[in-house]
Amino acid sequence: AGQATVATPELILDDPALDGVVLATPSFTHYDLASRSLAAGKHVYVEKPVATRLEEAEALFAQAERSGRVLM
Protein backbone atom coordinates (compact mmCIF):
# COMPACT_ATOMS: atom_id res chain seq x y z
CA ALA A 1 0.00 0.00 0.00
CA GLY A 2 1.25 3.47 -0.83
CA GLN A 3 1.32 6.57 1.27
CA ALA A 4 -0.76 9.64 0.58
CA THR A 5 -0.62 13.25 1.61
CA VAL A 6 -3.90 15.00 2.37
CA ALA A 7 -4.73 18.66 2.78
CA THR A 8 -7.06 18.28 5.76
CA PRO A 9 -7.67 15.70 8.51
CA GLU A 10 -11.28 15.36 7.33
CA LEU A 11 -10.09 13.56 4.20
CA ILE A 12 -8.78 10.82 6.49
CA LEU A 13 -11.51 10.94 9.10
CA ASP A 14 -14.28 10.74 6.51
CA ASP A 15 -12.73 7.71 4.76
CA PRO A 16 -14.77 4.62 5.73
CA ALA A 17 -11.98 2.33 4.47
CA LEU A 18 -9.71 3.45 7.32
CA ASP A 19 -10.26 1.83 10.72
CA GLY A 20 -7.63 3.76 12.64
CA VAL A 21 -5.18 6.62 12.65
CA VAL A 22 -1.71 7.23 14.01
CA LEU A 23 -1.12 10.72 15.38
CA ALA A 24 2.54 11.64 15.09
CA THR A 25 1.91 15.36 15.16
CA PRO A 26 3.03 18.11 17.55
CA SER A 27 1.77 17.51 21.10
CA PHE A 28 -0.49 20.57 21.14
CA THR A 29 -2.59 18.99 18.34
CA HIS A 30 -3.12 15.61 20.00
CA TYR A 31 -6.28 16.33 21.99
CA ASP A 32 -8.20 17.90 19.11
CA LEU A 33 -7.13 15.35 16.50
CA ALA A 34 -7.65 12.35 18.79
CA SER A 35 -11.10 13.58 19.82
CA ARG A 36 -12.11 14.17 16.21
CA SER A 37 -10.74 10.77 15.22
CA LEU A 38 -12.69 8.98 17.95
CA ALA A 39 -15.83 10.90 17.00
CA ALA A 40 -15.30 9.69 13.42
CA GLY A 41 -15.24 6.08 14.67
CA LYS A 42 -11.50 5.51 14.28
CA HIS A 43 -9.15 3.66 16.61
CA VAL A 44 -6.34 6.04 17.62
CA TYR A 45 -2.65 5.55 18.36
CA VAL A 46 -1.12 8.75 19.71
CA GLU A 47 2.60 9.39 20.06
CA LYS A 48 3.45 10.55 23.59
CA PRO A 49 2.01 12.49 25.26
CA VAL A 50 -1.65 11.64 24.66
CA ALA A 51 -2.51 15.23 25.56
CA THR A 52 -0.77 18.21 27.09
CA ARG A 53 -3.19 18.44 30.04
CA LEU A 54 -4.31 15.65 32.36
CA GLU A 55 -7.96 16.69 32.01
CA GLU A 56 -7.72 16.35 28.24
CA ALA A 57 -6.15 12.89 28.47
CA GLU A 58 -8.87 11.75 30.88
CA ALA A 59 -11.55 13.12 28.56
CA LEU A 60 -10.04 11.28 25.59
CA PHE A 61 -9.96 7.94 27.41
CA ALA A 62 -13.57 8.43 28.52
CA GLN A 63 -14.55 9.28 24.94
CA ALA A 64 -12.77 6.16 23.66
CA GLU A 65 -14.57 3.99 26.20
CA ARG A 66 -17.95 5.45 25.27
CA SER A 67 -17.26 4.96 21.55
CA GLY A 68 -15.93 1.42 21.86
CA ARG A 69 -12.70 2.45 20.15
CA VAL A 70 -9.10 1.85 21.17
CA LEU A 71 -7.03 4.83 22.25
CA MET A 72 -3.41 4.20 23.07
C-alpha positions as CSV (number, residue, x, y, z in Angstrom):
1,A,0.0,0.0,0.0
2,G,1.2,3.5,-0.8
3,Q,1.3,6.6,1.3
4,A,-0.8,9.6,0.6
5,T,-0.6,13.3,1.6
6,V,-3.9,15.0,2.4
7,A,-4.7,18.7,2.8
8,T,-7.1,18.3,5.8
9,P,-7.7,15.7,8.5
10,E,-11.3,15.4,7.3
11,L,-10.1,13.6,4.2
12,I,-8.8,10.8,6.5
13,L,-11.5,10.9,9.1
14,D,-14.3,10.7,6.5
15,D,-12.7,7.7,4.8
16,P,-14.8,4.6,5.7
17,A,-12.0,2.3,4.5
18,L,-9.7,3.4,7.3
19,D,-10.3,1.8,10.7
20,G,-7.6,3.8,12.6
21,V,-5.2,6.6,12.6
22,V,-1.7,7.2,14.0
23,L,-1.1,10.7,15.4
24,A,2.5,11.6,15.1
25,T,1.9,15.4,15.2
26,P,3.0,18.1,17.5
27,S,1.8,17.5,21.1
28,F,-0.5,20.6,21.1
29,T,-2.6,19.0,18.3
30,H,-3.1,15.6,20.0
31,Y,-6.3,16.3,22.0
32,D,-8.2,17.9,19.1
33,L,-7.1,15.3,16.5
34,A,-7.6,12.4,18.8
35,S,-11.1,13.6,19.8
36,R,-12.1,14.2,16.2
37,S,-10.7,10.8,15.2
38,L,-12.7,9.0,18.0
39,A,-15.8,10.9,17.0
40,A,-15.3,9.7,13.4
41,G,-15.2,6.1,14.7
42,K,-11.5,5.5,14.3
43,H,-9.1,3.7,16.6
44,V,-6.3,6.0,17.6
45,Y,-2.6,5.5,18.4
46,V,-1.1,8.8,19.7
47,E,2.6,9.4,20.1
48,K,3.5,10.6,23.6
49,P,2.0,12.5,25.3
50,V,-1.6,11.6,24.7
51,A,-2.5,15.2,25.6
52,T,-0.8,18.2,27.1
53,R,-3.2,18.4,30.0
54,L,-4.3,15.6,32.4
55,E,-8.0,16.7,32.0
56,E,-7.7,16.3,28.2
57,A,-6.1,12.9,28.5
58,E,-8.9,11.8,30.9
59,A,-11.6,13.1,28.6
60,L,-10.0,11.3,25.6
61,F,-10.0,7.9,27.4
62,A,-13.6,8.4,28.5
63,Q,-14.6,9.3,24.9
64,A,-12.8,6.2,23.7
65,E,-14.6,4.0,26.2
66,R,-17.9,5.5,25.3
67,S,-17.3,5.0,21.6
68,G,-15.9,1.4,21.9
69,R,-12.7,2.4,20.1
70,V,-9.1,1.8,21.2
71,L,-7.0,4.8,22.3
72,M,-3.4,4.2,23.1
